[in-house]
Amino acid sequence: MGTLFDRSTVTPVIFALAVSMLLSFTLTPLVKRLAYKIGAVDVPKDKRRMHDHPIPRLGGLAIFAGCVIAILLFAETDRQLRGILLGSCLIVAVGVVDDSHPLGPGIKFILQIVAALIAVWHGVIIEAIANPLSFGGKLYWDFGIMAVPITVIWIVAVTNSVNLIDGLDGLADGVSTIAALTMLILALLLGDLEMAVICAALVGACVGFMPFNRNPAKIFMGDTGATFLGYMLATVSVTGLFKLYAMISFIVPFIILGFPIFDTASAFTRRILKGQNPMKPDRSHTHHKLIDMGMNQKQAVATLYMVAAVLGLCAVMVVSSGYVKLILSIAALGGMAYTVTRIARYPHDHPKPPAEAAPDADAGPDAGTDPGAGKSEIKKEP
């Protein structure tokens, strides 16, 4: 394992974080105005939505601009990074169109595969992983010709998993911040300055957007932001975490992105077992279950932040040396598994409160317990 950078070499990381945060914060109000002009507004029209009035949903454009500009200013743009940025441009372009004029899931899925292939073409490939079976005879598993499809599956899966958890104010933004911050810490611990700069830019862009996206949200990141964050986390993990040729490196990316991966896997499994289209949205995600258990939006989001933070801590402890840290990480993962199991076992068809208990028939299920949850302070704009 590498050593921490000295003050002079860590300066680009600090600047990348600060610049991306400032740009994201400054650009969000402008993006909000643009969203109204092009009709990128989320109107609550089904029970899955937790807000009760139209809210603009193009905020991811500010996250994208802040992150990419900071990366171009402070990171060394090699072939892999060019592929990541080019692919992210396609992801964001699709997101902008989808946020203003919804596209079919098939079209979006195909274009996500194209974006993943752009990154793969530029060398973003999971070529091998450490062999988790010590008795297997080989230190590493070389994927060979399967490296490309495996990498594409990973990138598309993580891209969609972050998008699927974007159901409560600030949830996807906060979870992505924690994941990117964990990768930033690991990059510093392992001596990877370029990965650290990219992760710092991602963290800063997410933090700069948070004041506008936390409950009550003034703007949503939309598919533009959620898919961009998922794509960046997936591709950066390939160029950084999957390249760590250590026995434990195989599991680290899965720990960091554990919550969105778990939520997506459980959602797809549930729908398939019910004979439903796995791509069809429903109201049975983890955050919905927390709301049904009696939490308001802020409580549910805080709970899932804790889940993501503990997983991030586990990842850092796993990569760090020392038996004590390994034991603590195993204990933390055990506690997290217990919490997640309890949430997963909670019936997703939990009966909702009577309609008369809610101030608005279209309001979220927590409207009666938290007057501020799901409400927005944004004023009507022309």
N, C-alpha and C positions, 0 to 999 in steps of 0.2 A: 504494500500500500504506500502511496506517495505521502508527501508532507504538505502542510499548509503553505500557501504562497506568502511571500513577504509583502509589505505594504505597497511597494511600487508595482509589483506584478498584479496585485488584486485591484488596482485602480480601474482598469477597464470594466471589471465586473460591477463595481460600485456605480460608475458612470452609466453603464447600460441599464441598470435597475432604475436609477434616478431619471434618466431621460425618457425611458419607456413609460414610467409612471406619470411623469408630467405631461407627456403627449397624450396618453390615454385619457387622463383627467380633463385636459383642455379640449380635446376633440369630441368628447362624448356629447356635450350640449349641441354642437354643430351637427353631429350625426343624428341626434334626436329631431332636429328641425328637418333634416333630409328625409327621415323616416316618415314624417307626416306628409311631406310633399309627394313621395312616391307610393304612398299607401302601404308601407311596411308597418302595419299596426295589428296587434293581437287582440281580436275581439273574443271575449268569453262566450262560447257557444256550446260547450258540453261540460259534463261534471268533472272531467280531468283537470280543467283549469282552475287555479286557486285564486284568481283575481276576478273582480266583478265589474270591470269597466275597461274600455280599450286602452292599451298601453303600447307605445312604439317598441319595435323589436329588432332594430338594426344595430344595437350597441356593439356587437362583435366587430364592426368595421373600425371602431376606435381602438379596440384591443389589438386588432391586426396591424393597423398603421403604427401604433406606438411600439409594438414588438419588433416589427420588421425594420423600421427606421433605426431603432437602437442597435439591432443586429448588424445592419449594413455599416453603421458608424464605428462599431467597436469590435466586431468579430472578423476573423480572417475568412474571407469567402472562398472556400475551396470547392471542389466539384460536388461533394456530398451536400454541403450547405446550399449550393445553388439549386440542386435538385429538390431539397426540402422547401426552399422558398418558392420555387416555381410551382411545385405541387400545392403549396398552401394558397397561392394566388388562384388556382383553379377551384380549390375548396371554398374560398371566400366568394368568388364570383358566383358559384352555384348557390351559396348561402344567401347572397344578396337577392338573387332572382327568386329563390324559394320564399324568402321572408316577405317579399312584395307580391309575388304571384305564385302561389304554392305549386311545386312540381310533384310529379308522381314519384313514389318510393323507388320504382325500378330505374328511372332516369338518374336519380340521385345516387343510387347504388353503383350504377355503371360508371358515372363520372368520378366517384370516390375511388373506384378501382383504377381508373386512368391516372388520378392524382398519385395513388400509391405506386403505380408503375413508373411514373416520372421520377419519383425518389429512388426507386430500385435501379432504374437505368443510370442514375448518377452515382451508384455505388452504395446506396443505403440498403444493405442486405444482411440478414441474419444468416451468416455462413455456417456457424457452428455454435454449440453451447456446451458448457461443462457437463460431463456425464454425471447425473445425480445418483447413478447406481455404481457404487465403488467396486462391486464385483463384476462389472461388465467387461473389464479387460481394456477399455479405452478411456483415456482421460477426457476426450471430447467427442461429441457426436457431430460429424460433418454431414450437413444436409444435402450436399451435392446439387443435383438438378432440382431438388425439392426446395432449395433455399428461396427461390423467387416466389412460388405460391405461398410458402409459409410466411414470408415477410409481408406479402400483400394481405393475407388473412389477418395478421397481427395489426397492421396499420388501419385497415378498414374496420376491424372489430373495436379497437380502442377509440377510433374516431366516432363511431356510433354509440359506444358505451357512455362517453361524456355527454353526447347529445341527449341520450335517454334519461339521464339524471337531472336534466335541466327542467325541473318541474316546480321548484319553489324559488322565491326571491333569494338570489345570492348563492344558491346551492352549487351549481356547476362552476361558477366563478371561484368560490371559496375552496372547493375540493381541488380544482385545477391549480390554484395558488399553492396549496399544501403539497401537492404532488411535484410541482415545479420547484418549490423551495427544497423539498427533500432531494431532488436530483441535483440542485445547486450545491447543497451541503456535501453530497457524495462526490461531486465533481471536484470540489475544493479539497476534500480528504484524499482523493485519488490523484490529484495533480493534473487534472484535465482543464486547462484554462479556457479553451474554446467552448467546451460544453458548459462551463460555468457562466460565460458571457451570454450564451443563448438562453440558458435557464434563468439568468438574472433578468434579461429582457422580458421573458415570459412572465416572471413573477411581478415585475414592475407594471406591466400592462394590465394584468389582472387586478392588482391593488388599486391602480388609478381608476379603474372602472367601478370598483366596489361601492363607493359612496352613492352612486346612482342606481345600483342594482340591489342593494340590501333592502330588506322589508321596512317600509312599503316601497316597492320598486318604482322608480320614475321612468326606467327604460329596461327592456330585456335585451340580452345579447343575441337572442334568436339563433337560428341554425347557423348564421354567419359566424357567430362567436363560438358556439358549442362545438361545431365540427372543426373549426380552426384550432381550438385548444386541444381537442382530441387528436387531431392530426399531428400537431407539434409535439405533444407528449409521446405519441407513438414513435415518430421518426427520430426524435432526440434520444429516446431510450435505445433504439437500434444502434445509433452511432456511438452511444456512450455506454450504457449499462450492459448491453449484450456483448460488448467487446471486452468486458472484463474476464479474462481467462482465469477465473478462480472457481473452485468447486461450488461456491455458494451463489455465483453470479446468475445462474439459471433462474432462481426464484425471486431475485431482487425486484425486477420490473413488475412482476405479478403482485408482490406485496405492496409496492407504491401505488399501483392502480387497482388495488384489491376491491375497493368499494364499487366503482363503476363496472368493473368486470363481473363481480358477483351479481349486481343488480341486473345487468343485461342478460347474463346466463340464466338467472332464475326466471326472468320475464319470458325469455324465449322457450325455456323448458316448460313453463306453466302453460303457455299458449299452445305449444305442440301437443302436450298431453290432453288438452281440452279439444283438440282437433281444430284449432283456430289458426289463422294466418299468423306466423311468428312476427311479421312486420306490422301487424295491426296494433295500434296504440290502445292501451287500456288504463284503468285507474287502480293498478295493483302493484305499483313500484314500491320500493322500501319507504320512500318519503310519504307516499299515500297511506301506507300502513301506520306510520307514526302519527299522522294526522287523525286517522280513524281511532287510534289508541287514546286520543284525548289531547294530544299536543297541539299548540298553535304553530304557525309557520316558523317563528323565531326559535322556538324550542326544538322543533324537528331539525331545522338547519344546524343549530348548535350541536345537537346529538350526532349528526352525520359528520360535522367538522371534527368532532372528537374521534370518531371512527377513523377518518382519514389521517388525522394527526398521529394516532397510536400506530397505525400501519406504517406511516412515514418514519416514526421513531424506531419501529422494528427493523425497517430496512437499513437505517443508519447503524443500528447496533449489530445487525448481521454482518455488514461490511467491515465494521470496526473489529479490532482484535480483542481477545480476552474471553475466557469462559464465562465470566460473570455477565458480560453483555449478552452473550449467546443465551444464557439461561433466562435473563430478563426478557429477551425478545420472544422466547418460546412461551413464557408465562403471559406476556402481553397478548401474543397471538391466541393463546388459549382463552383468555378473557374476552377477546374480541370475537372469537368464534362462538362463544356462549351467547354473547349479546346479539350477534347476527342471527343465530339459530332461533332465539326467542322471538325476534322480529319476523323472521321468515315463517314461523309456525303460526303467527297471528292470522286469523281468517281474513282474507282480503275482501270478503263480501260482508264485512261487519256492518250491521244496520246503522244507517245515518240518523241524526236527530230529526224530529218532525219538522216539516217545512215551516210551521209557524214560529219555530224557535229562531230561525235565521231572519235577519233584516231584509235579505234579498234572495229570491229563489235561485238566482244564478251565482250567489256568493259561495266561497269555499266552505267546506265543512267546519272550519275553525272560526267562522265569522261570529258565531254566537258566543264563543269563549274568549276571543281576543278582538276587541273592537278595532285595533290598529292593524291586525294581520290582514294581508291581501288588499289593503286600502292604499291608494296612491295619493300623494300630495301634488301631483302634476296638474297644471292648469291647462285649460283648453286652449289649443293653439290654432291659428288659421291654417 
